[in-house]
Amino acid sequence: MAISQPEREGINQLDSQQSLR
């Protein structure tokens, strides 16, 4: 899976938020 840097950062943030929940 090749995703651009900005998209990856966005996904990373979403992952972090879900992890906190």
C-alpha positions as CSV (number, residue, x, y, z in Angstrom):
1,M,0.0,0.0,0.0
2,A,1.6,3.2,-1.2
3,I,0.1,6.4,0.3
4,S,1.4,9.9,0.1
5,Q,3.0,11.4,3.2
6,P,0.2,13.9,4.1
7,E,-2.4,11.1,3.8
8,R,-0.4,8.9,6.0
9,E,-0.1,11.6,8.7
10,G,-3.9,12.0,8.5
11,I,-4.4,8.3,8.9
12,N,-1.9,8.2,11.8
13,Q,-3.9,10.9,13.6
14,L,-7.2,9.0,13.1
15,D,-5.5,5.8,14.4
16,S,-4.3,7.7,17.5
17,Q,-7.7,9.1,18.2
18,Q,-9.3,5.6,17.9
19,S,-6.6,4.2,20.2
20,L,-7.4,6.7,22.9
21,R,-11.1,5.7,22.8
